[in-house]
Amino acid sequence: MGTDLTFSSRRSPVVCLHGCVASSQPLASSIGLDVLKRGGNAADAAVAIAAALAVTEPCSTGPGGDAFCLFYNGNTGEIRGINGSGHSPRALTLDFLEGQGYTAEKPPSVFDALNVTVPGAPACWCDTVQLLGSHKLSLQEVLSGAVELAEVGFPVAELTAHHWANWVSALRDAGKELGVELMIDGHAPKCGQVFQNTGLARTLKELGERGKPAFYQGRVAQAIVDVINQNGGVMTLGDLSSHDSEVITPISTEYKGVRLWELPPNSQGLAALLMLNILENFPQLKAKGHNSSDYIHVLVEAVRLALTDALRYLGDSSHVTIPLETLLDKGYSHQRAQLISTDRLEPGLMTGSDTVYFCVIDSERNACSFVNSNYMGFGTGLVPKDCGFSLQNRGANFSLCRNHINCVAGRKRVYHTIIPALLSDSTTTSQKPRLLAALGVMGAFMQPQGHVQVLLNMMEFGMNPQQALDAPRVYVEYDHKTQRVFASSFSFTHTGHKRSQFGRGQIIAVGDWWNPSVTQGDRPSRVLWAGSDPRADGCAQGY
């Protein structure tokens, strides 16, 4: 057995009957819960939380970023997804970048205006409410809590204040400045300082009143194009007005009687499924002991192999052919598992990003698993005039290698790190899958690793959702410069603000199916069990 590496956040799991929300910010969780109490469903509440987090955590998320949604219909058992990631500008081609003197070895700065892709989040919010919502609340009503929060102001939470200041410094170190609308007297707000954002309040109010055209056409669109072009970017009004979300069919794999659901490429959800398929070839994994050296070795090697495959094959499926069936075939994972040996692992350099993950399950047992992100902190730090949000730098994930699957091209979606997940039982396709949990762990390339680790904590070691999130995690890193996957030279931390590098997760489970001491017939499946990661400021709330 391994060394005792247990950790208690002193949080109990939240248990409730009717509905539950979990997010990285208590004010946002409260707004989501309020939507449920007013008759909205899980999709409505998720969008309310997304907008509220855009107000309270602009250093991680906002309308200038992208979003992905997974939704379980409690009536039919159908699971649907929405890809809310934006394309690159039509003019952003490899030839153009090479003409500007950029190469694979010397790409644009990560904060460069050339890395702004079309923000997909606002369209995803609108489509989530329209396609998956209860229709008992209008979009305007769903966004009203966030509008009020932005108008009245809110006290900035501790970890948010830390990240806010860090990303302001990172932008300055790169010769960039965060837009003044997201500062107080030229500085990041401190913990407890009240921050108002009237520009964002106006943007959200207009989005609620007029829907997608309020963002992708008119005032906001013009402000986006203006600030990008003033800073050397190439986005046009046409790039914005032609954007739309994509309704997609999720992908999944079975692992020991459960089925993990993820979104297909360009999302990296595939990586989580590849990891589970590889780990399935190690039936004695539990016997090695939680977070023992042997357990971590197998886990890290599975992550390394899965991420290597993801980085090799994953891109925009409208531009390249991705062999999903082959990659998800159990025979392929068996072959990959044979490559795991006792060789020493290489240390690497830490990379990461800021994102928000949150989930909701309502009284009808609809579930919404949702993720929203600017990519790296404030993204580019560019703030469209009087709009109250910054523009993402998701395009920094493009490759400038001509034959790379993720090579930059006009109107192309980039390899996307943000992934929501759902868990069901592994019933056949002719039966309605039973919802087990909505879960996610934000944090760039940490995300699929986090999904797998918290799932194993529950399935193999009987942890409840809060314990599963409290437990130390290992992070296998990706080096952008060499495009290689490394094992982290340091695995665990629960002290200081650096703990957030290991992702910040949320889980809501239906029933206590992870508890080995409860027999199947005695499981109170009506009860919702929720946990919220101690590496963030947030909480789970239920009623």
C-alpha positions as CSV (number, residue, x, y, z in Angstrom):
1,M,0.0,0.0,0.0
2,G,1.1,3.6,-0.6
3,T,2.0,6.3,1.8
4,D,-0.9,8.0,3.5
5,L,-1.5,11.1,1.4
6,T,-5.1,11.7,2.5
7,F,-6.2,15.3,2.8
8,S,-9.4,16.7,4.3
9,S,-10.7,20.1,3.4
10,R,-13.0,19.8,6.4
11,R,-15.9,20.1,4.0
12,S,-18.7,17.6,4.1
13,P,-20.3,16.5,0.9
14,V,-23.5,18.5,0.2
15,V,-26.5,16.2,0.2
16,C,-29.9,17.3,-1.0
17,L,-33.1,16.1,-2.8
18,H,-34.4,18.6,-5.3
19,G,-31.6,20.3,-7.1
20,C,-27.9,21.1,-6.7
21,V,-25.3,23.4,-8.2
22,A,-21.5,23.4,-7.8
23,S,-19.1,26.1,-9.0
24,S,-15.9,27.8,-8.2
25,Q,-17.6,30.9,-6.7
26,P,-20.3,31.0,-4.0
27,L,-22.1,34.0,-5.5
28,A,-22.4,32.2,-8.8
29,S,-23.6,29.0,-7.1
30,S,-26.3,31.1,-5.4
31,I,-27.4,32.6,-8.6
32,G,-27.7,29.2,-10.3
33,L,-29.6,27.7,-7.3
34,D,-32.0,30.7,-7.5
35,V,-32.8,29.9,-11.2
36,L,-33.7,26.3,-10.2
37,K,-36.0,27.6,-7.5
38,R,-37.7,30.0,-10.0
39,G,-38.6,27.0,-12.2
40,G,-35.6,26.9,-14.5
41,N,-33.9,23.6,-15.3
42,A,-30.2,22.5,-15.2
43,A,-29.4,24.1,-18.5
44,D,-31.0,27.4,-17.5
45,A,-29.1,27.4,-14.2
46,A,-25.8,26.5,-15.9
47,V,-26.0,29.5,-18.2
48,A,-26.9,31.8,-15.2
49,I,-23.7,30.5,-13.4
50,A,-21.6,31.0,-16.6
51,A,-22.7,34.6,-16.8
52,A,-22.2,35.1,-13.0
53,L,-18.7,33.7,-13.2
54,A,-17.9,36.0,-16.1
55,V,-18.6,38.8,-13.6
56,T,-16.8,37.4,-10.6
57,E,-13.9,35.6,-12.3
58,P,-12.9,37.6,-15.4
59,C,-9.4,36.4,-15.0
60,S,-10.6,32.9,-16.0
61,T,-13.8,33.3,-18.1
62,G,-16.2,35.6,-19.8
63,P,-18.1,36.4,-23.0
64,G,-14.8,36.8,-24.8
65,G,-14.0,33.1,-24.4
66,D,-15.4,29.7,-25.5
67,A,-17.7,27.2,-23.8
68,F,-18.8,23.6,-24.1
69,C,-21.9,22.0,-22.7
70,L,-23.0,18.4,-22.0
71,F,-26.6,17.8,-21.2
72,Y,-28.4,14.7,-19.9
73,N,-32.2,14.7,-20.4
74,G,-33.8,13.1,-17.3
75,N,-36.9,12.2,-19.2
76,T,-35.4,10.4,-22.2
77,G,-31.8,9.6,-21.1
78,E,-30.5,11.3,-24.2
79,I,-27.1,13.0,-23.9
80,R,-26.4,15.9,-26.2
81,G,-23.5,18.3,-26.5
82,I,-22.9,21.8,-27.7
83,N,-19.6,22.9,-29.1
84,G,-19.3,26.6,-28.3
85,S,-15.7,27.1,-29.5
86,G,-15.0,29.8,-32.1
87,H,-13.1,29.6,-35.4
88,S,-10.0,31.4,-36.2
89,P,-10.4,34.5,-38.4
90,R,-10.7,33.7,-42.1
91,A,-7.5,35.7,-42.9
92,L,-5.4,33.9,-40.2
93,T,-3.6,31.5,-42.5
94,L,-0.1,29.9,-42.2
95,D,1.0,31.8,-45.3
96,F,-0.1,35.1,-43.7
97,L,1.8,34.3,-40.4
98,E,4.9,33.3,-42.3
99,G,4.7,36.5,-44.3
100,Q,4.7,38.4,-41.0
101,G,8.0,36.6,-40.0
102,Y,6.5,34.0,-37.7
103,T,7.6,30.4,-37.6
104,A,7.0,27.2,-35.6
105,E,10.1,28.1,-33.6
106,K,9.1,31.8,-33.2
107,P,5.3,32.0,-33.1
108,P,3.4,35.1,-32.0
109,S,3.4,35.9,-28.3
110,V,0.7,34.0,-26.4
111,F,-1.0,37.3,-25.6
112,D,-0.8,38.6,-29.2
113,A,-4.1,39.9,-30.9
114,L,-3.4,37.3,-33.6
115,N,-4.4,34.6,-31.1
116,V,-8.0,35.9,-30.7
117,T,-10.4,33.3,-32.1
118,V,-14.1,34.2,-32.4
119,P,-15.6,34.1,-28.9
120,G,-18.1,31.2,-28.8
121,A,-19.4,31.5,-25.3
122,P,-22.3,33.9,-25.8
123,A,-23.7,31.8,-28.7
124,C,-23.3,28.7,-26.5
125,W,-25.2,30.4,-23.7
126,C,-28.1,31.4,-26.0
127,D,-28.3,28.0,-27.6
128,T,-28.1,26.1,-24.3
129,V,-31.2,28.0,-23.1
130,Q,-33.0,27.7,-26.4
131,L,-32.3,24.1,-27.1
132,L,-32.0,22.5,-23.7
133,G,-33.6,25.0,-21.3
134,S,-37.0,24.7,-19.5
135,H,-38.6,27.6,-21.5
136,K,-40.1,28.7,-18.3
137,L,-37.6,31.5,-18.0
138,S,-36.4,33.8,-20.8
139,L,-32.8,34.4,-21.5
140,Q,-33.2,37.8,-20.0
141,E,-34.4,36.3,-16.8
142,V,-31.6,33.7,-16.8
143,L,-29.0,36.4,-17.1
144,S,-30.6,38.8,-14.6
145,G,-28.6,37.6,-11.6
146,A,-25.3,38.2,-13.4
147,V,-26.5,41.6,-14.6
148,E,-27.3,42.7,-11.1
149,L,-24.0,41.4,-9.7
150,A,-22.1,43.4,-12.3
151,E,-24.1,46.6,-11.7
152,V,-24.1,46.5,-7.9
153,G,-20.6,45.0,-7.6
154,F,-19.3,42.1,-5.5
155,P,-16.4,41.6,-3.1
156,V,-13.5,39.7,-4.9
157,A,-12.7,36.3,-3.4
158,E,-9.3,35.3,-2.2
159,L,-8.1,33.0,-4.9
160,T,-9.6,35.1,-7.6
161,A,-7.8,38.1,-6.3
162,H,-4.5,36.1,-6.4
163,H,-5.0,35.0,-10.0
164,W,-6.3,38.4,-11.1
165,A,-3.0,40.0,-9.9
166,N,-0.9,37.2,-11.3
167,W,-2.3,37.6,-14.8
168,V,-2.0,41.4,-14.8
169,S,1.7,40.9,-13.9
170,A,2.1,38.2,-16.7
171,L,0.6,40.6,-19.3
172,R,2.9,43.4,-18.1
173,D,5.9,41.1,-18.2
174,A,5.0,40.4,-21.9
175,G,4.7,44.1,-22.6
176,K,0.9,44.1,-22.6
177,E,-1.6,45.9,-20.5
178,L,-5.0,44.6,-19.3
179,G,-7.9,46.9,-20.4
180,V,-8.7,49.5,-17.7
181,E,-12.3,48.3,-17.4
182,L,-11.0,45.2,-15.6
183,M,-8.9,47.2,-13.1
184,I,-9.3,49.6,-10.2
185,D,-7.1,52.6,-10.5
186,G,-4.7,50.7,-12.7
187,H,-4.4,47.7,-10.3
188,A,-6.0,44.3,-9.8
189,P,-8.6,44.4,-7.1
190,K,-7.6,42.9,-3.7
191,C,-9.5,40.3,-1.8
192,G,-12.6,41.8,-0.3
193,Q,-12.5,44.9,-2.5
194,V,-15.8,45.5,-4.3
195,F,-15.6,45.5,-8.1
196,Q,-18.3,46.8,-10.4
197,N,-18.4,46.2,-14.1
198,T,-21.1,48.4,-15.7
199,G,-19.7,47.6,-19.2
200,L,-20.3,43.9,-18.7
201,A,-23.7,44.6,-17.2
202,R,-24.7,46.4,-20.3
203,T,-23.3,43.6,-22.6
204,L,-25.2,40.9,-20.6
205,K,-28.4,42.9,-20.6
206,E,-28.3,43.4,-24.3
207,L,-27.6,39.7,-24.9
208,G,-30.6,38.8,-22.7
209,E,-32.8,41.2,-24.7
210,R,-31.7,40.5,-28.3
211,G,-29.9,37.2,-28.1
212,K,-26.9,36.4,-30.3
213,P,-27.2,39.4,-32.7
214,A,-26.5,41.7,-29.7
215,F,-23.0,40.2,-29.5
216,Y,-22.1,39.1,-33.0
217,Q,-23.4,42.1,-34.8
218,G,-23.7,45.8,-33.9
219,R,-22.0,47.6,-31.0
220,V,-20.2,44.8,-29.3
221,A,-19.0,43.2,-32.6
222,Q,-17.6,46.5,-33.8
223,A,-15.8,47.1,-30.5
224,I,-14.3,43.6,-30.7
225,V,-13.0,44.1,-34.3
226,D,-11.7,47.6,-33.4
227,V,-9.6,46.6,-30.5
228,I,-8.2,43.5,-32.3
229,N,-7.3,45.5,-35.4
230,Q,-5.8,48.3,-33.4
231,N,-3.4,45.7,-32.0
232,G,-2.4,43.9,-35.2
233,G,-5.1,41.2,-35.4
234,V,-7.1,40.3,-38.5
235,M,-10.6,39.5,-37.3
236,T,-13.5,41.0,-39.2
237,L,-17.2,41.7,-38.6
238,G,-17.9,38.8,-41.1
239,D,-15.9,36.4,-38.9
240,L,-18.1,37.3,-36.0
241,S,-21.5,37.4,-37.8
242,S,-20.9,34.0,-39.4
243,H,-20.3,32.2,-36.1
244,D,-22.7,29.6,-34.6
245,S,-22.5,26.8,-32.1
246,E,-22.5,23.2,-33.2
247,V,-24.8,20.6,-31.7
248,I,-22.8,17.4,-31.4
249,T,-23.0,13.8,-30.4
250,P,-20.9,12.9,-27.4
251,I,-18.4,10.1,-27.3
252,S,-17.9,7.6,-24.5
253,T,-16.2,4.5,-23.2
254,E,-17.1,1.9,-20.6
255,Y,-15.0,1.3,-17.6
256,K,-15.9,-1.4,-15.0
257,G,-19.7,-1.0,-15.3
258,V,-19.9,2.8,-15.8
259,R,-19.7,4.9,-19.0
260,L,-17.8,8.2,-19.1
261,W,-19.2,10.7,-21.6
262,E,-17.1,13.4,-23.2
263,L,-17.3,15.8,-26.2
264,P,-15.6,14.8,-29.5
265,P,-12.7,16.7,-31.2
266,N,-11.8,19.5,-31.3
267,S,-12.4,19.0,-27.6
268,Q,-9.7,16.9,-25.8
269,G,-12.4,14.8,-24.1
270,L,-11.0,11.9,-26.2
271,A,-7.9,12.0,-24.0
272,A,-9.8,11.1,-20.9
273,L,-11.5,8.1,-22.6
274,L,-8.1,6.9,-23.9
275,M,-6.7,7.0,-20.4
276,L,-9.5,4.9,-19.0
277,N,-9.2,2.4,-21.8
278,I,-5.5,2.0,-21.1
279,L,-6.0,1.7,-17.3
280,E,-8.6,-1.0,-17.8
281,N,-5.7,-3.2,-18.8
282,F,-4.4,-3.0,-15.2
283,P,-7.0,-4.9,-13.1
284,Q,-4.8,-4.7,-10.0
285,L,-4.7,-0.9,-10.0
286,K,-6.7,-0.6,-6.8
287,A,-4.5,-3.2,-5.0
288,K,-1.5,-1.0,-5.6
289,G,-2.9,1.5,-3.1
290,H,-4.2,5.0,-3.6
291,N,-1.4,7.3,-4.7
292,S,1.2,4.7,-4.0
293,S,4.4,5.0,-6.2
294,D,3.2,2.0,-8.3
295,Y,-0.3,3.4,-8.7
296,I,1.1,6.8,-9.7
297,H,3.6,5.2,-12.1
298,V,0.8,3.4,-14.0
299,L,-1.5,6.4,-14.0
300,V,1.2,8.8,-15.2
301,E,2.3,6.5,-18.0
302,A,-1.4,6.0,-19.1
303,V,-1.8,9.8,-19.1
304,R,1.4,10.2,-21.1
305,L,0.3,7.7,-23.8
306,A,-3.2,9.2,-24.0
307,L,-2.0,12.8,-24.3
308,T,0.6,11.8,-26.9
309,D,-2.2,10.2,-29.0
310,A,-4.5,13.2,-28.5
311,L,-1.8,15.7,-29.5
312,R,-1.1,13.6,-32.6
313,Y,-4.6,13.0,-33.8
314,L,-6.9,15.7,-32.3
315,G,-8.0,18.7,-34.3
316,D,-10.9,20.3,-36.1
317,S,-12.8,17.4,-37.7
318,S,-14.1,19.6,-40.4
319,H,-10.5,20.1,-41.6
320,V,-8.9,16.7,-40.9
321,T,-10.0,13.1,-40.5
322,I,-9.8,11.8,-37.0
323,P,-9.8,7.9,-36.5
324,L,-12.1,8.0,-33.5
325,E,-13.4,4.4,-33.8
326,T,-9.8,3.0,-34.1
327,L,-8.5,5.1,-31.2
328,L,-11.5,4.1,-28.9
329,D,-11.2,0.4,-29.8
330,K,-10.3,-1.7,-26.7
331,G,-7.8,-3.6,-28.8
332,Y,-5.9,-0.4,-29.5
333,S,-5.7,0.5,-25.9
334,H,-4.5,-3.0,-25.1
335,Q,-1.6,-2.4,-27.5
336,R,-0.8,1.0,-25.9
337,A,-0.9,-0.5,-22.4
338,Q,1.9,-2.9,-23.4
339,L,4.2,0.1,-23.7
340,I,4.0,0.9,-20.0
341,S,7.2,-0.2,-18.3
342,T,9.2,0.7,-15.3
343,D,11.4,3.2,-17.1
344,R,12.2,6.4,-15.3
345,L,9.9,9.4,-16.1
346,E,11.2,12.7,-17.2
347,P,10.5,15.9,-15.3
348,G,9.1,18.9,-17.2
349,L,8.0,22.5,-17.0
350,M,4.6,23.5,-15.6
351,T,2.1,24.9,-18.1
352,G,-1.5,25.7,-17.3
353,S,-4.4,27.9,-17.9
354,D,-7.5,29.4,-16.2
355,T,-11.0,28.2,-16.9
356,V,-14.2,27.7,-14.9
357,Y,-16.1,24.4,-14.6
358,F,-19.5,24.0,-13.0
359,C,-22.4,21.6,-13.0
360,V,-26.1,21.4,-12.2
361,I,-28.6,18.6,-11.6
362,D,-32.3,19.6,-11.2
363,S,-35.4,18.0,-9.7
364,E,-36.2,16.2,-13.0
365,R,-32.7,14.8,-12.9
366,N,-31.6,16.7,-16.0
367,A,-27.9,17.4,-15.7
368,C,-25.8,20.1,-17.2
369,S,-22.0,19.8,-17.3
370,F,-20.5,23.1,-18.5
371,V,-17.1,24.7,-19.0
372,N,-16.2,28.2,-20.0
373,S,-12.7,29.7,-20.6
374,N,-10.5,32.6,-21.8
375,Y,-7.7,30.1,-22.0
376,M,-4.8,31.9,-20.2
377,G,-6.1,34.2,-17.5
378,F,-7.6,37.2,-19.3
379,G,-6.6,35.7,-22.6
380,T,-5.0,38.5,-24.7
381,G,-6.0,41.1,-22.1
382,L,-7.6,43.1,-24.9
383,V,-10.9,44.6,-23.7
384,P,-13.4,45.9,-26.3
385,K,-14.5,49.4,-25.4
386,D,-17.3,49.7,-22.9
387,C,-18.0,45.9,-23.1
388,G,-16.5,44.8,-19.8
389,F,-14.7,41.6,-20.8
390,S,-11.4,40.5,-22.3
391,L,-10.8,38.5,-25.5
392,Q,-9.4,34.9,-25.3
393,N,-6.0,33.8,-26.7
394,R,-7.2,30.3,-27.6
395,G,-5.4,30.6,-31.0
396,A,-2.1,30.2,-29.1
397,N,-2.8,26.5,-29.2
398,F,-2.4,26.3,-33.0
399,S,0.7,24.8,-34.5
400,L,2.7,26.6,-37.1
401,C,4.1,23.3,-38.5
402,R,2.6,23.0,-42.0
403,N,1.8,19.3,-41.8
404,H,0.6,19.2,-38.2
405,I,-3.1,18.2,-37.6
406,N,-3.5,21.3,-35.5
407,C,-1.8,23.6,-38.0
408,V,-3.3,27.1,-38.1
409,A,-5.7,27.8,-41.0
410,G,-8.5,30.3,-41.7
411,R,-11.9,29.5,-40.1
412,K,-10.5,26.5,-38.2
413,R,-11.2,25.4,-34.6
414,V,-8.1,24.8,-32.5
415,Y,-7.3,21.8,-30.3
416,H,-9.4,22.7,-27.3
417,T,-8.4,21.8,-23.8
418,I,-11.8,22.6,-22.0
419,I,-14.0,19.5,-21.4
420,P,-17.1,18.9,-19.4
421,A,-18.1,15.3,-18.5
422,L,-21.0,13.1,-17.5
423,L,-21.1,9.7,-16.0
424,S,-23.8,7.0,-16.5
425,D,-24.2,3.3,-16.0
426,S,-23.2,1.2,-18.9
427,T,-26.6,0.0,-20.1
428,T,-26.9,-1.0,-23.8
429,T,-27.9,1.6,-26.4
430,S,-31.5,0.2,-26.4
431,Q,-32.0,1.2,-22.8
432,K,-32.0,4.6,-21.1
433,P,-28.7,5.2,-19.4
434,R,-29.0,6.0,-15.8
435,L,-27.3,9.2,-14.7
436,L,-24.6,8.7,-12.1
437,A,-22.8,12.1,-12.0
438,A,-21.9,15.4,-13.6
439,L,-18.2,16.1,-13.1
440,G,-15.3,18.1,-14.4
441,V,-11.8,19.5,-13.4
442,M,-10.6,22.6,-15.2
443,G,-7.0,23.4,-16.0
444,A,-5.8,23.1,-19.6
445,F,-4.1,19.7,-20.2
446,M,-4.8,18.8,-16.6
447,Q,-8.5,18.4,-17.4
448,P,-8.7,14.8,-18.8
449,Q,-6.2,13.8,-16.1
450,G,-8.4,15.3,-13.4
451,H,-11.5,13.6,-14.8
452,V,-9.8,10.2,-14.6
453,Q,-8.3,10.7,-11.2
454,V,-11.4,11.9,-9.4
455,L,-13.4,9.1,-11.1
456,L,-10.9,6.5,-9.9
457,N,-11.0,8.0,-6.4
458,M,-14.8,7.3,-6.3
459,M,-14.9,4.0,-8.2
460,E,-11.8,2.2,-7.0
461,F,-11.4,3.7,-3.5
462,G,-15.0,4.5,-2.4
463,M,-14.6,8.2,-1.9
464,N,-17.6,10.5,-1.9
465,P,-17.5,13.5,-4.3
466,Q,-15.9,15.9,-1.7
467,Q,-13.2,13.4,-0.7
468,A,-12.5,12.6,-4.4
469,L,-11.9,16.3,-5.0
470,D,-9.9,16.8,-1.8
471,A,-7.5,14.0,-2.6
472,P,-4.0,15.0,-3.9
473,R,-3.6,14.7,-7.7
474,V,-0.7,14.2,-10.0
475,Y,-0.2,16.4,-13.1
476,V,1.5,15.2,-16.2
477,E,2.6,18.2,-18.2
478,Y,2.8,19.3,-21.9
479,D,5.7,21.5,-23.1
480,H,4.4,23.8,-25.9
481,K,7.9,24.4,-27.3
482,T,8.9,20.8,-27.8
483,Q,5.4,19.5,-28.1
484,R,6.3,16.7,-25.7
485,V,4.5,15.2,-22.8
486,F,6.3,14.9,-19.4
487,A,5.6,13.6,-16.0
488,S,5.6,16.3,-13.3
489,S,8.6,16.3,-11.0
490,F,6.3,17.3,-8.1
491,S,3.0,15.5,-7.7
492,F,1.0,17.0,-4.9
493,T,0.4,20.3,-3.2
494,H,-2.3,21.6,-0.9
495,T,-0.6,24.6,0.5
496,G,-0.6,28.1,-1.0
497,H,-2.2,29.3,-4.2
498,K,-0.1,27.0,-6.4
499,R,-2.6,24.1,-5.5
500,S,-4.8,25.4,-8.3
501,Q,-2.3,24.2,-10.8
502,F,-3.7,20.7,-10.2
503,G,-7.1,21.8,-11.5
504,R,-10.3,23.0,-9.8
505,G,-13.2,20.5,-10.0
506,Q,-16.8,20.1,-9.1
507,I,-18.9,16.9,-8.8
508,I,-22.6,16.2,-8.3
509,A,-23.6,12.5,-8.0
510,V,-27.0,10.9,-8.1
511,G,-27.1,8.4,-5.2
512,D,-24.0,7.0,-3.4
513,W,-23.1,4.4,-6.0
514,W,-19.4,4.7,-5.1
515,N,-20.0,3.4,-1.5
516,P,-18.9,-0.2,-1.4
517,S,-20.7,-0.8,2.0
518,V,-24.2,0.0,0.5
519,T,-25.9,-2.7,-1.4
520,Q,-27.5,-1.9,-4.7
521,G,-31.1,-2.4,-3.4
522,D,-30.5,0.0,-0.5
523,R,-29.1,2.9,-2.5
524,P,-31.1,6.1,-2.1
525,S,-30.8,7.2,-5.7
526,R,-33.0,10.3,-5.0
527,V,-30.3,11.9,-3.0
528,L,-27.8,14.2,-4.7
529,W,-24.2,14.2,-3.3
530,A,-22.0,17.1,-4.3
531,G,-18.4,18.3,-3.7
532,S,-16.5,21.4,-4.6
533,D,-12.7,21.6,-5.0
534,P,-10.8,23.2,-2.1
535,R,-8.4,24.6,-4.7
536,A,-11.0,27.2,-5.6
537,D,-13.2,29.7,-3.8
538,G,-16.4,27.9,-4.6
539,C,-19.0,25.6,-3.1
540,A,-21.8,23.3,-3.8
541,Q,-25.3,24.3,-2.8
542,G,-28.6,22.4,-2.9
543,Y,-32.2,22.5,-1.8
